[in-house]
Structure formats: structure tokens, C-alpha cells
Amino acid sequence: MRTPAPTSSAVLGAPSGSRLLGALKKRLAMLLPSGRTTVIGVPFLFLTVFFAVPFVLVFKISFADLRLSIPPYSDLVSVKDGVVHFALQLGHYAFLLQDDLYIATYISSLKMAAISTFFCLLIGYPVAYYIARSEPARRNLLMMGVMLPFWTSFLIRVYAWIGILKDDGLLNHALMAVGLIHSPLRLYHTDIGVYIGMVYSYLPFMVMPLYAHLVKMDLTLLEAAYDLGAKPWTAFTRITLPLSKNGIIAGSLLVFIPAVGEYVIPELLGGADTLMIGRVMWAEFFNDMDWPMASAVTVAMVLLLLVPMAVFQYYQVKELEGAK
């Protein structure tokens, strides 16, 4: 018995089905984002939701008036009797420029952040250099040691320094035991304690970008310098240091920017006279409930930090142009 020949509809069914499937795939490709769009869009969305939007809200509040209500500030735009009223208060920014306490606080924050960044660089560069020049099998272990503090809570790490720095703490006991001092050093509730806490907390942020640049450096450049009679210090200052310049700038920014607005370390390790802008913002927001003034302090600090970020961007663009 012969098998009946396929009908014309059966013959045409397969191609039409494949065409339908192809059209469906094209439609889905148009609706769904591509890989490049996803890679760029997800970080952009994150920054928009968690940075841009909150900053715009804080910027708006900085132009409002203080009001005993919930929320504790006035509306910038209101409608009364069919008339739109705008109420922009610029007095908070004027007060920041005129008040000596706020100016001294900004200067103190910049100074403490700069000194902490300097000591992080002073300690972090040799550490990163040693790890980059170690055997490949040891590098991961050494870098794990650098990142190990991140496995514990930041607050717990700062609290641990209280037990080390206070008058009857571990450090004073050790120094008196070996006879270096006869009475306890006053480190707790001082600026020195704040510097120690900040250098310890932000040191990994300096080591990691420095290591990333030093480990990629072409060592044949140093060998050529030694063959030409260069001393180790000359080779370091003329080759290694310039090639790690971007790592120094990146690490310095990663330390300096968060250190300027630091609140936890000065609050726990510093004294009552330790002036830092993070403590002022906390007091304005939660103690005085003066949200407009606190927002103005925040906006001024962010604008102040745009200067080092612009410097870093300038060097980055210059480096890319030089590479071309």
C-alpha cells in the first residue's frame, strides 16, 4: 500500500513555522536589551536610583525652610488661591560661608582626610610593591590577607581599636611592659586615635589599586635600566613610580573621598573637639532636626569633592591620549 503524497499545506507548514519562529525571535530581540545595553544600563540604573535621586532630594531640601512638621521642611513650590508660589531659601549656603565653625570644620575634615591618605600611601605602597613582586603562588594569599578585614563588620573593627587605644588598653600595656613608657599615652578620644582608625580602615583601598598597576608593570624596563647602570633608587623614581601614578591617584581618591565625610571613626575614637563634617551632618540631621541646613552642608561637601575627582579624570584622559 502506497503512502499518500504530502499535501501542499503540509509541505508549506515547515517553512512557514520557521518563519514565524524567526519573526518571534526578532521581536523578542527588539524588546529585550542587548548584552552591551545590560552591562552599561545596570550600573547606570544603580547609580541613578541610589545616588542621583537621593542627591536631587537632598539638593531640593537645602533650599527649603525649617518647619516644625513631618517632614521638617517647607515645600519649594506651593499653590495658593490659584497662584503658584516659589520659596527658595539661599540663606543656608550664605551661612556656611559666613560661619567660622563650619569653615573650620570643612578645613579640619580636608586636613584629616589628606593626612590619613598620605599615611595610607606611605604604608600601602611598600605593601602593594611587595605583593606584586612576590611569587604568583603567594600573591593570592597575601591579597587575601589585605582584604581579610572586610570579612568583619566595619563597626566591630572600629570598636576593637577602643580596647587597643584606651589608657588601660593593649597598646599602653605593651609599651609599658617593654619599658618604652612609664605612664599611659593618651590616644583614645584624640585626633591621633582618629588617624590610626582611618589609616587602618582605608588602607586596603590604597593597596588594591596600587597592586593592580604594579603587577602589570613590564619588568624588562627595570632590567634595561640596571643594564644601563641605574641605581635601584633611580630606577624606582624614574620608572616604577611614574608607571604607578594612576594607581596612586586612584588609591588616594578611594581613601580621601570617604575619609572627608567619615562619621563612625571620629565619633568612636575622637574627642569632643574633633571637628569633622560627618559629625556635623549627623548632629544637624538627627539632633537639631534641621534638615535644610544639614542638606546644605551635604551638598557643599559633595561639590567640594568634585575637585579631586576632576583632577583624577584629567589625568585619566591625559593618560589615554598619551597611550594613543
C-alpha positions as CSV (number, residue, x, y, z in Angstrom):
1,M,0.0,0.0,0.0
2,R,1.4,3.3,-1.0
3,T,2.0,6.2,1.4
4,P,-0.1,9.1,0.3
5,A,1.8,12.1,-1.0
6,P,2.1,15.1,1.3
7,T,-0.4,17.8,0.7
8,S,0.7,21.2,-0.3
9,S,-0.3,22.6,3.1
10,A,2.0,20.1,4.9
11,V,4.9,21.0,2.6
12,L,4.4,24.7,3.3
13,G,3.9,24.2,7.0
14,A,7.5,23.7,8.0
15,P,8.9,26.8,6.2
16,S,6.0,29.0,7.5
17,G,6.6,27.7,11.1
18,S,10.3,28.5,10.9
19,R,9.5,32.0,9.5
20,L,7.1,32.5,12.4
21,L,9.7,31.4,14.9
22,G,12.3,33.7,13.3
23,A,9.9,36.7,13.5
24,L,9.2,35.9,17.1
25,K,12.9,35.9,17.9
26,K,13.4,39.2,16.2
27,R,10.5,40.7,18.1
28,L,12.0,39.4,21.4
29,A,15.4,40.8,20.5
30,M,13.9,44.2,19.9
31,L,12.1,44.1,23.3
32,L,14.9,42.7,25.4
33,P,18.1,44.7,26.0
34,S,21.2,43.6,24.3
35,G,24.3,42.4,26.3
36,R,26.1,45.7,25.8
37,T,23.0,47.7,26.9
38,T,22.6,45.5,30.0
39,V,26.3,45.9,31.0
40,I,26.1,49.6,30.8
41,G,22.5,50.0,31.9
42,V,22.5,48.1,35.2
43,P,25.3,50.2,36.8
44,F,23.8,53.3,35.4
45,L,20.4,52.4,36.9
46,F,22.0,51.6,40.2
47,L,23.8,55.0,40.3
48,T,20.6,56.7,39.3
49,V,18.4,55.1,42.0
50,F,20.9,55.1,44.9
51,F,22.9,58.3,44.2
52,A,21.4,60.7,41.7
53,V,17.8,60.5,43.0
54,P,18.8,60.9,46.7
55,F,21.2,63.7,45.9
56,V,18.5,65.6,44.0
57,L,16.2,65.2,47.0
58,V,18.9,66.5,49.4
59,F,19.6,69.3,47.0
60,K,15.9,70.3,46.9
61,I,15.7,70.2,50.8
62,S,18.7,72.5,51.1
63,F,16.7,75.4,49.6
64,A,13.7,74.8,51.9
65,D,12.9,76.5,55.2
66,L,13.0,74.7,58.6
67,R,9.5,73.8,59.8
68,L,8.2,72.0,62.9
69,S,6.4,69.3,61.0
70,I,6.8,66.0,59.3
71,P,8.9,66.2,57.2
72,P,10.7,69.1,59.0
73,Y,11.0,71.4,55.9
74,S,8.7,73.6,53.8
75,D,7.7,73.0,50.2
76,L,9.6,74.8,47.5
77,V,6.5,75.1,45.3
78,S,3.0,75.7,46.6
79,V,-0.3,76.8,45.1
80,K,-2.5,79.2,47.0
81,D,-5.6,80.8,45.6
82,G,-4.7,79.6,42.1
83,V,-1.3,81.3,42.3
84,V,1.9,79.3,42.2
85,H,4.4,80.4,44.8
86,F,8.1,79.6,44.8
87,A,10.0,79.7,48.1
88,L,13.8,79.2,47.6
89,Q,15.9,79.8,50.7
90,L,19.5,80.6,49.9
91,G,20.4,81.6,53.5
92,H,21.8,78.2,54.4
93,Y,24.6,78.4,51.9
94,A,25.3,82.0,52.8
95,F,25.5,80.9,56.5
96,L,28.0,78.2,55.6
97,L,30.3,80.8,54.0
98,Q,30.0,83.2,56.9
99,D,30.1,80.9,60.0
100,D,33.6,80.3,61.3
101,L,32.6,76.9,62.8
102,Y,31.5,75.4,59.5
103,I,34.6,76.8,57.7
104,A,36.9,75.4,60.4
105,T,35.0,72.0,60.2
106,Y,35.5,71.8,56.4
107,I,39.2,72.7,56.7
108,S,39.7,70.2,59.6
109,S,37.9,67.4,57.6
110,L,40.1,68.1,54.5
111,K,43.2,68.2,56.6
112,M,42.5,64.9,58.5
113,A,41.5,63.2,55.2
114,A,44.7,64.4,53.5
115,I,46.9,63.3,56.3
116,S,45.2,59.9,56.5
117,T,45.6,59.5,52.7
118,F,49.3,60.3,53.0
119,F,49.9,57.7,55.6
120,C,47.9,55.1,53.7
121,L,50.1,55.8,50.7
122,L,53.2,55.7,52.8
123,I,52.3,52.2,54.2
124,G,50.3,50.9,51.3
125,Y,52.8,51.4,48.5
126,P,55.5,49.1,50.0
127,V,52.9,46.5,50.8
128,A,51.5,46.6,47.3
129,Y,55.0,46.6,45.8
130,Y,56.0,43.5,47.9
131,I,52.9,41.6,46.9
132,A,53.3,42.5,43.2
133,R,56.9,41.3,43.2
134,S,56.1,38.1,45.2
135,E,55.8,34.7,43.6
136,P,52.5,34.2,41.7
137,A,51.5,31.4,44.1
138,R,51.8,33.7,47.1
139,R,50.1,36.7,45.7
140,N,46.6,35.5,46.2
141,L,47.3,34.5,49.8
142,L,48.8,37.9,50.5
143,M,46.0,39.8,48.9
144,M,43.5,37.7,50.9
145,G,45.4,39.0,54.0
146,V,44.8,42.6,52.8
147,M,41.1,42.0,52.2
148,L,40.5,39.9,55.3
149,P,39.3,42.9,57.4
150,F,36.4,43.3,55.0
151,W,35.0,39.9,56.2
152,T,34.1,41.5,59.5
153,S,31.8,44.4,60.3
154,F,33.3,47.9,60.0
155,L,31.7,48.9,63.3
156,I,33.3,45.9,65.1
157,R,36.7,46.7,63.7
158,V,36.5,50.3,65.0
159,Y,35.2,49.1,68.3
160,A,38.3,46.8,68.6
161,W,40.5,49.9,68.4
162,I,38.9,51.3,71.5
163,G,40.3,48.3,73.5
164,I,43.7,48.9,71.9
165,L,44.0,52.7,72.3
166,K,42.4,53.5,75.6
167,D,44.6,54.2,78.7
168,D,44.4,50.7,80.1
169,G,44.3,49.2,76.6
170,L,46.5,46.6,74.9
171,L,48.9,49.1,73.3
172,N,49.7,51.0,76.5
173,H,50.2,47.8,78.4
174,A,52.6,46.5,75.8
175,L,54.6,49.7,75.7
176,M,54.9,49.9,79.5
177,A,55.8,46.2,79.7
178,V,58.9,46.7,77.5
179,G,59.8,49.9,79.3
180,L,59.3,52.4,76.5
181,I,56.9,54.5,78.5
182,H,56.2,54.9,82.2
183,S,52.7,56.2,82.1
184,P,49.8,55.5,79.6
185,L,49.8,57.5,76.4
186,R,46.5,59.4,75.7
187,L,45.5,58.0,72.3
188,Y,41.8,57.3,72.8
189,H,39.4,60.3,72.3
190,T,42.1,62.2,70.4
191,D,42.9,63.1,66.8
192,I,45.8,60.6,66.9
193,G,43.3,57.8,67.6
194,V,41.1,59.1,64.6
195,Y,44.2,59.0,62.3
196,I,45.1,55.5,63.4
197,G,41.5,54.3,62.9
198,M,41.2,55.9,59.5
199,V,44.5,54.6,58.2
200,Y,43.7,51.1,59.4
201,S,40.2,51.2,57.9
202,Y,41.1,52.6,54.5
203,L,44.5,51.0,53.9
204,P,43.1,48.2,51.7
205,F,41.5,50.8,49.4
206,M,45.0,52.1,48.8
207,V,46.7,48.7,48.4
208,M,44.4,47.2,45.8
209,P,44.6,49.8,43.0
210,L,48.4,50.1,43.6
211,Y,48.8,46.4,43.4
212,A,46.7,46.2,40.2
213,H,49.1,48.7,38.5
214,L,52.3,47.4,39.8
215,V,51.6,43.7,39.0
216,K,51.1,44.6,35.3
217,M,54.3,46.6,35.0
218,D,56.8,45.4,32.4
219,L,59.9,44.3,34.4
220,T,62.1,44.4,31.4
221,L,62.1,48.2,31.7
222,L,63.8,47.8,35.1
223,E,66.3,45.3,33.7
224,A,67.2,47.7,30.9
225,A,67.7,50.5,33.5
226,Y,70.0,48.3,35.6
227,D,72.0,47.2,32.5
228,L,72.5,50.9,31.7
229,G,73.9,51.5,35.2
230,A,70.9,52.9,37.0
231,K,70.8,52.5,40.8
232,P,67.8,50.9,42.4
233,W,66.5,54.2,43.8
234,T,67.0,55.9,40.4
235,A,65.1,53.1,38.6
236,F,62.3,53.3,41.2
237,T,61.9,57.1,40.9
238,R,62.3,57.2,37.1
239,I,60.4,54.1,36.1
240,T,58.3,52.3,38.8
241,L,56.9,55.5,40.4
242,P,55.8,57.2,37.2
243,L,54.2,54.0,35.8
244,S,52.2,53.6,39.0
245,K,51.0,57.2,39.0
246,N,47.4,56.2,38.1
247,G,47.3,53.7,40.9
248,I,48.5,56.3,43.3
249,I,45.8,58.7,42.2
250,A,43.1,56.1,42.2
251,G,44.0,54.8,45.6
252,S,44.3,58.3,47.0
253,L,40.8,59.2,45.8
254,L,39.4,55.9,47.2
255,V,40.8,56.9,50.6
256,F,40.4,60.7,50.6
257,I,36.8,61.0,49.4
258,P,35.1,58.7,52.0
259,A,37.5,60.0,54.7
260,V,36.3,63.6,54.3
261,G,32.8,62.6,55.3
262,E,33.7,60.0,57.9
263,Y,31.4,59.8,60.9
264,V,31.8,56.5,62.8
265,I,35.6,56.7,63.4
266,P,35.6,60.3,64.7
267,E,32.5,59.6,66.8
268,L,34.0,56.5,68.5
269,L,37.7,57.2,68.6
270,G,37.8,61.0,68.5
271,G,37.2,63.6,71.3
272,A,34.6,66.2,71.7
273,D,36.8,68.8,69.9
274,T,37.4,66.5,66.9
275,L,35.9,68.5,64.1
276,M,34.7,66.6,61.0
277,I,31.9,67.3,58.7
278,G,30.3,63.9,59.1
279,R,29.7,64.6,62.8
280,V,28.2,68.0,61.9
281,M,25.8,66.5,59.4
282,W,24.7,63.8,61.9
283,A,24.1,66.5,64.5
284,E,22.1,68.7,62.1
285,F,20.0,65.8,60.8
286,F,19.2,63.9,64.0
287,N,19.9,66.1,67.0
288,D,18.8,69.5,65.8
289,M,16.4,68.1,63.2
290,D,17.5,70.9,60.9
291,W,17.2,69.1,57.6
292,P,17.6,72.1,55.3
293,M,20.9,73.1,57.0
294,A,22.2,69.6,57.0
295,S,21.3,69.2,53.3
296,A,23.2,72.4,52.5
297,V,26.2,71.0,54.4
298,T,26.0,67.8,52.4
299,V,25.7,69.5,49.0
300,A,28.6,71.8,49.8
301,M,30.7,68.7,50.8
302,V,29.8,66.9,47.5
303,L,30.7,70.0,45.4
304,L,34.0,70.2,47.3
305,L,34.8,66.6,46.5
306,L,34.2,67.2,42.8
307,V,37.6,69.0,42.6
308,P,39.8,65.9,43.3
309,M,37.5,63.8,41.1
310,A,38.0,66.3,38.2
311,V,41.8,66.1,38.7
312,F,41.7,62.3,38.5
313,Q,39.5,62.5,35.4
314,Y,42.0,64.9,33.8
315,Y,45.0,62.6,34.4
316,Q,43.0,59.6,33.1
317,V,42.1,61.4,29.9
318,K,45.7,62.6,29.5
319,E,47.0,59.0,30.1
320,L,44.6,57.6,27.4
321,E,45.6,60.3,24.9
322,G,49.3,59.5,25.6
323,A,48.6,55.8,25.0
324,K,47.2,56.5,21.6
